[in-house]
Amino acid sequence: MNTFEYARSGLPIKDFLIIDAHAHIGFCQGNYIADHSTRALVAEMDNLGIDMACISHLASLSADFRWGNDRILDAMAEYTDRFIGYCTINPLYDNEIEGELERCFDKGMKGIKLHPYAHERPLSYEPYEKAFAFAAKRRSFMKIHTYNNDDVATIDKFAPIYPEAIFIMAHMGGEMPTIENAVKVAKRHDNVYGDIAVSYSEEGLVEWFVQQITPKKLLFGTDMNPMEGRGTFSRVAMAEISEEEKRDIFGQNMKRIIDRVLPE
């Protein structure tokens, strides 16, 4: 069967590397997965055929970024072949950013999570530049919540300043017309990618993304466990694009990004 047939049959896709570039563990009101344990997320990944997920903790977006990062380290230790950790930093704790990044990366994390909306500071807020510089030093990747044009414009500004860092626009801008601007920015910079987790879900949007920018700049993401994963999963699996393009979006693009991260 091809990917369309697997998805239509409700079966996990086989013979594809699938990496969820945008997933979470932890509790938030309205979680799709009522059991918000790490075990439950792994079970949902298995249902879809997701091999690995890049995860951050929801507590890091609100109450305690260090505690949340520690829970990501716990999940990585428990499921060594299933999770890649994002270190979440809070720009309001400026003097802790560099130390927390060093601590988390020394323990095996590979990516950085930035959430200007949750932390109530725009991406142009100066302390974020410490994360940009760290990502460049480690050839690492940053997953950045982008749901407004100001944050997309900031990525457009800083991507050429930090060419060794990978900027991932989470949700690919979120809604039109921000998505249109996000696509222009991704086309403009080699080190800017977009994940399509829960972005605007108009029919044919994945096909439009592929037409507008190379499929090698698109990343599969579900936003589980707050969100239900089958929506984005099916949008890619059932898109009218080639199997090779789906293979890139589902996992190969993210694998290339992960593989370039320097250990120190």
DRENDOKE-796285 format. One record per residue (C-alpha): x, y, z. Coordinates in pm, 1 decimal. Layout:
<rs>
px:X, py:Y, pz:Z $
...
</rs>
This chain:
<rs>
px:0.0, py:0.0, pz:0.0 $
px:102.7, py:360.8, pz:-47.3 $
px:78.6, py:627.9, pz:220.8 $
px:-270.5, py:734.7, pz:111.2 $
px:-401.5, py:380.0, pz:149.7 $
px:-238.7, py:333.7, pz:489.9 $
px:-395.3, py:656.7, pz:616.4 $
px:-737.6, py:581.3, pz:469.9 $
px:-728.3, py:237.6, pz:632.9 $
px:-630.1, py:382.0, pz:970.9 $
px:-305.3, py:184.1, pz:973.5 $
px:41.5, py:305.4, pz:1073.7 $
px:257.0, py:381.6, pz:771.8 $
px:531.1, py:127.0, pz:718.2 $
px:870.3, py:157.4, pz:546.3 $
px:888.4, py:533.6, pz:607.4 $
px:1106.5, py:714.5, pz:858.1 $
px:860.6, py:941.5, pz:1038.0 $
px:986.8, py:1207.4, pz:1278.4 $
px:739.7, py:1434.4, pz:1453.9 $
px:922.8, py:1767.3, pz:1468.1 $
px:665.2, py:1924.4, pz:1700.1 $
px:534.4, py:1732.3, pz:2000.2 $
px:493.1, py:1783.7, pz:2373.4 $
px:458.5, py:1597.9, pz:2698.0 $
px:286.5, py:1727.0, pz:3010.5 $
px:-55.8, py:1856.8, pz:3104.0 $
px:-258.2, py:2142.8, pz:2967.8 $
px:-630.2, py:2206.2, pz:2986.1 $
px:-801.1, py:2032.5, pz:2697.8 $
px:-528.6, py:1780.7, pz:2618.1 $
px:-633.5, py:1554.2, pz:2332.8 $
px:-456.6, py:1262.9, pz:2502.0 $
px:-637.6, py:1259.6, pz:2837.0 $
px:-363.0, py:1045.6, pz:2989.1 $
px:-84.8, py:1298.2, pz:2944.3 $
px:190.2, py:1053.4, pz:3038.7 $
px:492.3, py:991.7, pz:2823.2 $
px:375.2, py:633.8, pz:2780.6 $
px:47.4, py:751.3, pz:2627.7 $
px:231.1, py:970.5, pz:2377.0 $
px:445.7, py:675.6, pz:2270.8 $
px:131.4, py:465.5, pz:2221.2 $
px:-19.7, py:736.8, pz:2000.4 $
px:303.6, py:757.2, pz:1802.7 $
px:285.1, py:380.3, pz:1748.0 $
px:-72.4, py:409.2, pz:1624.2 $
px:44.7, py:640.7, pz:1345.9 $
px:379.0, py:480.2, pz:1274.8 $
px:585.6, py:772.1, pz:1410.5 $
px:937.4, py:652.8, pz:1482.7 $
px:1066.6, py:948.2, pz:1681.3 $
px:934.4, py:1275.6, pz:1820.1 $
px:1110.9, py:1599.5, pz:1905.7 $
px:953.3, py:1704.9, pz:2232.4 $
px:930.4, py:1993.2, pz:2475.9 $
px:741.9, py:2000.8, pz:2805.6 $
px:429.7, py:2210.0, pz:2847.6 $
px:538.5, py:2317.3, pz:3196.8 $
px:836.7, py:2491.0, pz:3038.4 $
px:597.0, py:2720.0, pz:2856.2 $
px:435.0, py:2839.5, pz:3176.8 $
px:542.0, py:2756.9, pz:3528.4 $
px:900.2, py:2631.2, pz:3533.1 $
px:1122.5, py:2589.7, pz:3228.9 $
px:1397.5, py:2406.6, pz:3420.2 $
px:1155.2, py:2154.9, pz:3575.9 $
px:1002.6, py:2094.6, pz:3234.2 $
px:1342.6, py:2045.5, pz:3074.9 $
px:1426.3, py:1790.5, pz:3344.2 $
px:1112.5, py:1593.9, pz:3255.2 $
px:1225.1, py:1590.8, pz:2890.8 $
px:1557.6, py:1445.6, pz:3002.8 $
px:1366.0, py:1179.8, pz:3198.5 $
px:1162.2, py:1090.2, pz:2888.0 $
px:1477.2, py:1068.4, pz:2676.7 $
px:1632.3, py:831.6, pz:2930.4 $
px:1320.7, py:612.1, pz:2948.4 $
px:1266.3, py:593.3, pz:2571.0 $
px:1616.8, py:629.9, pz:2434.2 $
px:1526.4, py:559.0, pz:2072.0 $
px:1198.4, py:751.4, pz:2053.4 $
px:1258.9, py:1106.4, pz:2175.5 $
px:1481.5, py:1399.3, pz:2083.4 $
px:1473.0, py:1679.4, pz:2335.7 $
px:1407.7, py:2050.0, pz:2291.0 $
px:1554.0, py:2270.1, pz:2563.6 $
px:1301.2, py:2541.9, pz:2637.9 $
px:1435.8, py:2877.2, pz:2752.8 $
px:1239.8, py:3165.6, pz:2901.2 $
px:1364.9, py:3508.5, pz:2790.5 $
px:1245.7, py:3661.7, pz:3117.7 $
px:1530.1, py:3474.7, pz:3289.9 $
px:1802.1, py:3633.3, pz:3081.0 $
px:2094.2, py:3536.9, pz:3304.7 $
px:1997.3, py:3167.0, pz:3297.7 $
px:1963.6, py:3117.2, pz:2921.5 $
px:2318.1, py:3018.2, pz:2831.1 $
px:2370.0, py:2798.2, pz:3134.7 $
px:2044.7, py:2610.3, pz:3080.7 $
px:2124.0, py:2551.6, pz:2715.0 $
px:2468.8, py:2417.2, pz:2801.0 $
px:2323.5, py:2194.4, pz:3074.2 $
px:2054.6, py:2045.2, pz:2851.4 $
px:2277.9, py:1992.7, pz:2548.8 $
px:2549.8, py:1835.5, pz:2762.6 $
px:2282.6, py:1583.7, pz:2870.5 $
px:2184.5, py:1498.3, pz:2512.9 $
px:1924.4, py:1747.9, pz:2394.4 $
px:1965.5, py:1867.1, pz:2036.7 $
px:1709.7, py:2142.9, pz:1978.0 $
px:1581.2, py:2465.7, pz:2133.6 $
px:1218.8, py:2562.4, pz:2190.4 $
px:1116.5, py:2929.4, pz:2183.3 $
px:758.9, py:3038.7, pz:2246.6 $
px:718.0, py:3417.9, pz:2229.2 $
px:341.7, py:3391.3, pz:2287.0 $
px:360.9, py:3178.4, pz:2602.1 $
px:646.1, py:3383.4, pz:2748.6 $
px:482.3, py:3713.2, pz:2651.0 $
px:784.5, py:3862.6, pz:2477.9 $
px:818.1, py:3907.0, pz:2099.6 $
px:1092.4, py:3719.2, pz:1922.5 $
px:1268.6, py:4052.4, pz:1873.0 $
px:1321.0, py:4070.7, pz:2252.0 $
px:1697.9, py:4094.5, pz:2296.1 $
px:1760.8, py:3793.4, pz:2526.8 $
px:1646.5, py:3556.3, pz:2251.5 $
px:1967.2, py:3637.4, pz:2066.2 $
px:2155.6, py:3424.4, pz:2319.1 $
px:1957.9, py:3125.0, pz:2192.8 $
px:2025.8, py:3221.0, pz:1830.4 $
px:2399.2, py:3240.8, pz:1901.1 $
px:2402.5, py:2909.5, pz:2087.9 $
px:2215.9, py:2736.4, pz:1805.4 $
px:2469.5, py:2871.0, pz:1557.2 $
px:2759.4, py:2750.6, pz:1772.1 $
px:2616.6, py:2397.9, pz:1792.8 $
px:2469.7, py:2395.1, pz:1438.1 $
px:2144.8, py:2327.2, pz:1616.6 $
px:1779.1, py:2395.6, pz:1540.2 $
px:1521.5, py:2616.9, pz:1705.8 $
px:1148.1, py:2546.6, pz:1692.9 $
px:984.0, py:2887.9, pz:1721.0 $
px:612.1, py:2940.4, pz:1771.2 $
px:513.8, py:3171.9, pz:1486.3 $
px:159.4, py:3299.1, pz:1473.1 $
px:211.3, py:3662.3, pz:1379.6 $
px:397.3, py:3859.6, pz:1116.5 $
px:630.3, py:4028.6, pz:1365.5 $
px:787.6, py:3696.9, pz:1465.0 $
px:815.2, py:3588.1, pz:1101.8 $
px:984.7, py:3920.8, pz:1022.5 $
px:1229.5, py:3867.6, pz:1310.1 $
px:1327.0, py:3529.5, pz:1169.1 $
px:1375.4, py:3696.8, pz:832.3 $
px:1611.6, py:3945.9, pz:999.1 $
px:1821.3, py:3705.2, pz:1205.2 $
px:1846.1, py:3400.8, pz:977.7 $
px:2124.8, py:3555.5, pz:766.3 $
px:2304.5, py:3680.1, pz:1078.9 $
px:2319.1, py:3325.1, pz:1219.6 $
px:2352.4, py:3106.6, pz:906.8 $
px:2472.3, py:2801.4, pz:1102.2 $
px:2150.8, py:2796.3, pz:1308.9 $
px:1832.3, py:2634.2, pz:1177.8 $
px:1514.9, py:2837.5, pz:1231.3 $
px:1197.7, py:2624.2, pz:1227.3 $
px:877.0, py:2825.6, pz:1203.3 $
px:635.9, py:2618.9, pz:1408.3 $
px:289.3, py:2612.2, pz:1246.3 $
px:442.5, py:2776.8, pz:936.8 $
px:293.6, py:3106.4, pz:1048.0 $
px:-35.2, py:2962.3, pz:1170.6 $
px:-297.9, py:3144.0, pz:966.7 $
px:-327.4, py:3335.7, pz:642.6 $
px:-179.2, py:3584.6, pz:554.8 $
px:103.7, py:3511.3, pz:800.4 $
px:152.4, py:3176.9, pz:624.0 $
px:210.2, py:3358.4, pz:296.5 $
px:483.2, py:3569.8, pz:456.7 $
px:635.1, py:3263.6, pz:625.6 $
px:661.9, py:3090.4, pz:288.1 $
px:845.4, py:3391.9, pz:144.4 $
px:1092.3, py:3387.3, pz:434.0 $
px:1153.3, py:3012.3, pz:399.0 $
px:1222.2, py:3060.8, pz:28.9 $
px:1462.5, py:3344.9, pz:102.1 $
px:1691.0, py:3165.8, pz:350.6 $
px:1856.0, py:2823.3, pz:330.7 $
px:1841.7, py:2785.3, pz:710.1 $
px:1468.4, py:2855.0, pz:754.0 $
px:1216.6, py:2568.8, pz:756.8 $
px:850.2, py:2536.6, pz:845.6 $
px:663.9, py:2271.8, pz:1038.1 $
px:300.1, py:2234.4, pz:941.1 $
px:159.3, py:2131.9, pz:1280.2 $
px:-195.7, py:2263.9, pz:1313.0 $
px:-136.2, py:2538.8, pz:1062.8 $
px:-433.1, py:2668.6, pz:866.1 $
px:-601.6, py:2356.4, pz:729.3 $
px:-756.6, py:2467.5, pz:403.0 $
px:-782.9, py:2184.3, pz:152.5 $
px:-478.2, py:2165.7, pz:-71.4 $
px:-250.4, py:2364.7, pz:160.1 $
px:20.4, py:2095.4, pz:174.7 $
px:21.2, py:2078.9, pz:-204.6 $
px:47.3, py:2457.5, pz:-216.5 $
px:342.0, py:2451.8, pz:24.9 $
px:520.8, py:2201.8, pz:-198.6 $
px:456.0, py:2418.3, pz:-505.2 $
px:572.6, py:2736.2, pz:-335.4 $
px:888.0, py:2605.5, pz:-166.1 $
px:1082.3, py:2284.9, pz:-207.3 $
px:937.0, py:1996.9, pz:-3.8 $
px:1281.9, py:1970.3, pz:154.1 $
px:1198.6, py:2280.2, pz:361.6 $
px:879.4, py:2132.5, pz:513.0 $
px:862.9, py:1933.8, pz:836.9 $
px:591.3, py:1705.9, pz:968.1 $
px:462.3, py:1790.2, pz:1315.3 $
px:150.4, py:1700.0, pz:1513.2 $
px:151.1, py:1925.9, pz:1823.0 $
px:53.0, py:1623.0, pz:2029.8 $
px:-39.0, py:1579.3, pz:2308.8 $
px:-244.4, py:1898.9, pz:2334.6 $
px:-364.8, py:1839.1, pz:1979.4 $
px:-486.2, py:1532.5, pz:1796.0 $
px:-212.7, py:1398.4, pz:1568.7 $
px:-417.2, py:1241.8, pz:1290.9 $
px:-512.1, py:1573.1, pz:1133.3 $
px:-166.8, py:1681.6, pz:1024.3 $
px:-66.2, py:1319.9, pz:969.1 $
px:-349.6, py:1262.4, pz:722.0 $
px:-293.6, py:1594.7, pz:546.5 $
px:56.2, py:1478.6, pz:450.8 $
px:-23.3, py:1110.9, pz:391.7 $
px:-321.2, py:1188.5, pz:167.7 $
px:-176.0, py:1492.3, pz:-10.7 $
px:-156.2, py:1484.1, pz:-388.7 $
px:222.8, py:1488.7, pz:-396.1 $
px:475.7, py:1217.4, pz:-472.5 $
px:574.6, py:946.2, pz:-228.4 $
px:930.0, py:1079.7, pz:-236.8 $
px:808.2, py:1426.3, pz:-138.9 $
px:609.5, py:1272.6, pz:146.7 $
px:919.2, py:1080.4, pz:254.4 $
px:1111.5, py:1409.0, pz:284.4 $
px:834.8, py:1585.3, pz:476.7 $
px:758.4, py:1294.7, pz:708.9 $
px:1112.2, py:1238.8, pz:828.3 $
px:1410.3, py:1275.4, pz:600.5 $
px:1424.4, py:1655.0, pz:624.2 $
px:1420.2, py:1650.4, pz:1003.1 $
px:1678.0, py:1371.4, pz:1012.8 $
px:1917.6, py:1584.7, pz:809.9 $
px:1865.8, py:1873.8, pz:1049.5 $
px:1925.6, py:1654.6, pz:1355.7 $
px:2233.0, py:1490.5, pz:1209.0 $
px:2413.7, py:1821.5, pz:1162.0 $
px:2401.8, py:1918.0, pz:1533.3 $
px:2747.2, py:1930.5, pz:1689.3 $
px:2796.7, py:1739.0, pz:2016.0 $
px:2983.4, py:2031.3, pz:2175.0 $
</rs>
